[in-house]
Amino acid sequence: MKNHPREIYRKLSLEAYKNANRFINEADLLFERKSIGHSYALAVLGFEEWVKSIIGLLLLIGYLKPEDEDVKECFENHVYKHYLGLILIQFLVFSEWFMKTKYKTKAEQLTNQLLKRKISEKRFEIEIQRIIEMDNSVEAENLKIIIRDLEKFFSDIRMIENKKQTGLYVDIDFKNNQIIKPNDLKKLRMDDVLQTYRLFIESTAQRMEELEKQNAHDKNIKAQYKEGKAIRELIDKLKERKK
């Protein structure tokens, strides 16, 4: 079943992940050669490919479907891809915090209240944010950074894309009568930028290693497919109730 959709999704996830790694490695080399703008642009391209890899994984386990708007936008809209990537990262970091926090019992109580519709989503977000702010663990601090980055992104949703374009091309600002060059991004702390994007990409390294060894019909993937499908069906039901 070489061309079975699940096998195609597995390959999409793996190939996009490999390409993400190529981009980030090449971004490192360009940074060493002081080509700051091109380095930044390749780091962002690596981030975009990583998001595509996650989409492939979510298609594989049945959480997403090819006709979903998220899937379509991911392959057509760079800005949406950045948004989706940041949301995915927030989810991953939040999950790690949730499992390790000393306030887990309180967080679970709030989650149960939300699921039982005893509190609104807005109230849930406010209360969870209060707990995160109280927590001084490494996981909580990482989550706070991601939340701040998301706030910056939502204040200017084209921020990442605009910097990527600046990093790639020479442009002209007619209004201010000046040339804009890729290395005008030199004020960025590129070592931090590269480290951040590499951490994002490497966060799924183990999962990709597992996918490399398995085909889409192995029992482990089939089990995850059932879980993903079940979650998807539950979400669809909740959406129907809200209509």
PyMOL commands that set and color helices and strands:
alter all, ss='L'
color gray80, all
select helices_A, chain A and resi 5-32+36-60+69-76+78-100+104-115+121-134+138-155+159-168+182-187+190-202+205-213+219-242
alter helices_A, ss='H'
color red, helices_A
select strands_A, chain A and resi 171-173+178-180
alter strands_A, ss='S'
color yellow, strands_A
deselect
rebuild
show_as cartoon
